[in-house]
Amino acid sequence: MPSDTAPPTIDPVAARRWERMGLAESPWLHEEVARRMAERLQWIRLQPERWLHWAPGHGGIQAHRLVAARYPKSQAFVQEARTESASSTIKKIIDPWWRPARWNAPRVLPGPVPDGSVQMVWANMALHAAADPQALLAQWQRALAPQGFLMLSCLGPDTLRELRSLYAAQGWGMPCHEFTDMHDWGDMLVQAGYAEPVMDMERIELAFTSPERLLQELRGLGRNLHRARHGALRGRSWRAQWMETVASNLGGPPARDGSGQGLKLGFEIIYGHAIKVAPRIRLSEHSAVSLADMRAMLQSGQSGGAGGGSPRNRG
């Protein structure tokens, strides 16, 4: 069941349908965001023995290779919304058998993983489409071992503001659900049991040569998950009207090569990093400690609480 703080504008049925939808290839924007997020790993001191790649089919097939190249001896796990999809995703990820890079590399295994079994969860461009993001953050937190870390990225509230303004002016409703601010994500990370979250953002602007190409990219990035979206199929006349309106309202300045105007859309990208600390347990003469908590304390080398420094993903 969704939590009481689930995003009010996301339709959970539509979100689940999109989550389970297979893609022929990962969206270009997701791969680019993953490349930029992978650069932040240079600031992380911990070298994970095992790491979990969350939904790489949507988040980035090429991104997996980037992370695997940084941790060549680490065991990687892949988890998709549908268990049967993980095997097909792994086939896209791994190198062909005749390439030497595959011969000595650890196998990529399907998830889910046991609680507390990985030192990194890599979740690229997934959180903004979750109908119950706090439950998802808690799931990732459970998968992490003490002192393990989460690397995430998602869309922020300034995403598609040009398209949202256009829809509002035309009286078309909303083209997408509302996106969460990075400060709110930081608060939710703390509530989910993470320590010292570090959040930052950037804005990426894409230019498209035609409304058809723009629509193709949007369909690859996701679906309109807003609860108040149009409730029926649109006809060909609507598509033609949409194309004409977008072409006449989203045009930018002429390109440097003189090729004409580009159709501009902006995306706010949020990056987040947080660690999982060992549970803080105060013992009394009548206290009972679970086996999992005791193992966590022993692994962290502490007897009464959690502490120590944490790596950060900012330079």
N, C-alpha and C positions, 0 to 999 in steps of 0.2 A: 504494500500500500504506500502511496506517496506520502511524504511527510507534510506537516502542516505548513511548512515554509516553501513548498514546491512552487516553481515559477507560475504565476497566475495566468499568463497568456499562452502557455504551451499546452497543446492538446496531447495528452499522454499516449493515446492510440496512434496518432500520426507520428509521434516521436519514436515509438517502438517500431512502427512500420519502416521508417527511414533507417533506424539502427540496424534492422535485419536485412536491408536491401543490399544485394551484392552489386559492386561496381566493376566495370571492365578494367578501369585503372583509377588510381588515386587522383584527386583534383590537383591541378598544378599549384594552386595557392597553398594547399595543405602541405605539399612537398616543399615549397619554398619556406613556409613557416617552420617546418621541421628542420630544414637545413640551418636556419638561423637559431633555432633552439639548440641544435646539436653543438653549435659554436660555444654555447654557454657551459657545456660539459668540461671545458678546459679549466674552469674555476672550481670544479668538484674534486676534492681530494680522495674521497672514497672510491675504490675500484670494486664494483659489484662482482660477486661470484656468480650471481644469478639475477636476471632482470626480466621483467614482464612488459611486453609490448601490447598495449591495449588498442584493439580495433585498427590494426594497420591497413586493412582493406580500404577504410575511409581516410585514415590519418596519414598514410604514406608508406608505400612499398619501398621506394628508394630510401626513405628515411631510415628504415630498418638497417639497410646496408651501412649507412653512415654511422649509426650507433654501434653496430657490430664491429665495424672497423676500429672504433675507439676502444672497444673492450673485446679483443679477438679471442680471449680465453674464457670469456663468460658464457654461462649457459643461458640461452634465450628461450622464453616462452611466449606464445602468441595466444591471445584470447579474443575471440569474436563474439558477437551477440548470439550467433547460432554456432553450436559446437561443431557441426559438420562443415561450417565455413572455414574453420581454422586450418584444416588440412589443405584446402585449395589455396588459401593465403600463403601457407608455408611453401608450397610449390612455386609460387611467384617470387618468394623472398630468397630462397637458397640458390646458390650458383649451380650450373649444370655439373653433373658428376665428373666430366672430363677436365674441369678447371682445377688446378692445383690448390687454389684458395679454399676449396671445399674439403680437401682430403683430410686435413688436420683440424678443421674447425669443429667446435662442438655442435651437436645436432640441435636444430630448432624444434622445440616440442610444443604440442598444443596445450592450452590451459583447460580448465582453471588450475590455479596453483594452491597448495595448502597455505593456511594462514601463517604469517611470519616467515615465509620461505624465500623471499627475494629482497635484494638490497636496493633495487630501483624499479619504480613503475614509470613507464614512459607513456604519456597519454596526450597525443597531439590532436588538437581541434575536435575534441569530443564533448567537453563539459557543457558547452553552450546549447547543445541539442538534447541534453538529458532532462527528462520530465521530472526526475527526483534527484537533483545534483548532490544533495547532502548524503543520500544513500550511496551514490556512486563514490563520493569522496571517502566515505566510511569503508566501502568495499576495498578500495585501493589501500587504505590505511591498514586494514586487517592483513592484506597480502604482504605488507612490508615487515621485514625484521627490524628490531630496534636499531636506531641510527641509520636505517635505510632512508632513501629520499624519493620524493615524487617530483617529476618534471612534467609540467602541463602547459598547454596553450589553448586559447579559445577566442571567440569573437567578443568584442566589447560593444557598448551601447552606441558608439558613433558609427557603427557599421551600416552601410547602405543608406546613409542619411539622404543622399540625392534621390534615391528611388523612393524612400519613405515620404519625402516632401512632394515628389511628383504624384504619388498615389493619393496623398491627402488633398492636393489641389484638384485632382480629377474626381474626388469622391469615391475612390475605388476601395476604401478600407485599408488594411495593412498588408504589405507584401511579405512580412516575416514577423516572428514573435519578437518580444522585447529582450534585449541582451543585458546581462548583469555587469555592473561596474566592478573594476578590479579590487576596490577597497572592500566591497561586499564579499568577493571571493576570498580575500584574505581573512575576513571574519569567519567565514564558513569553514575554512581550513583549520582554524584554531578550534572551532566548535567540534570538528570531526576528530580532534586529537593530534593534530600536527603541531610542530613547534617552529617558531621563528620563520613564518612564511615571508618570502621575498617576492614582490609583485612589480612588474613594470609593463609598459605598453609602447606600441609604436603604431603609426598609421601607414598603410600601404594603399597606393592608388593604382588602379588598373585601367588601361585604356583599350577599348575594343573598336574594331574596324566597322562593325555593323551591329544592328540590334539582334540579328540572328545569332551572331557569335556571342554577344553578351548573354542572351537567354540560354545558350548552350552551357556557358560557364556557370551560370546561376543554378541550373539544374544539376550540374555535377557537384556543386558545393552543398546542396541540401534541398529541402522542400519548405514550403510555407507551413509552419507548425502552429500558427496563431489559431486560437480557439474560434475567433470571429472571422476567419477567412471565408471566402465565397464557398457556399455549401454544395454547389453543383458544377458540372462540367461546363466549360466555356466553349463557344463555337468558333468557327473560322473568322467570322467578322470581328470577334473580340481580339483574336491574335493579330489580325491586320491593324486594328486600332491601336493595340499595345505597341506594335512595331513602329508605327508612324509617330505616336506620341513620344516614345523613348528617343527616336532618332531626332526629333525636333526640340527636345528639352534637355538632353544630357550631353549635348555636344560641347567639346572643349576647344581650346585654341588650336590653330593649325599646327601640325606636327613639324619638326625641324626639317624633315626631308621634303616638305611640301606635299605630302600625300593626303592632305585634307584633315578634317577634324576627327578626333577620337571621342568615343562615348565613355565618359569617366564615371567610375564607381570607387568609393573609398571604403576601406576595411580597417577597423580598429582591432589590433591583435594584442591580446593580453598573454603575458608569460608569467608562470608561477613556479616557485620552487619551495619545498618545505620538507622537513625531516620528521621521522617518527622516533620519539624518545621512549626509553623504557618506562613502564608504568610506575607511578609514584605510589608506594605502598607503605603505610605505617602499621607496624606490628604491635599488637597488644597480647596479653596472655591468653586471650580468647580468639585471636584472629585466625582465619582460615585463608590460605593462599592457594590459588589454582596452580596446577602444574605448568600451564602456559606462562603465567606471570612469573613463576619462580625461574623458569628457563630464561625468560627475558632479562630478569635481574642478573642472573649469573653470566649471561652473554655480555651484558654491558659492564660487568665488573663492579656493580654497585649493590649495596645491601639495604639501602633505605630510600632511594629516590632516583630521580633522573636529573642529569645535568650534563656539563661538558659543552664544548663549542660545537658549532655547526658550520658546514661549508656553505658558501653563498654563490649565487649564479650571476652576480653583478661584478663588473670590473671597475 
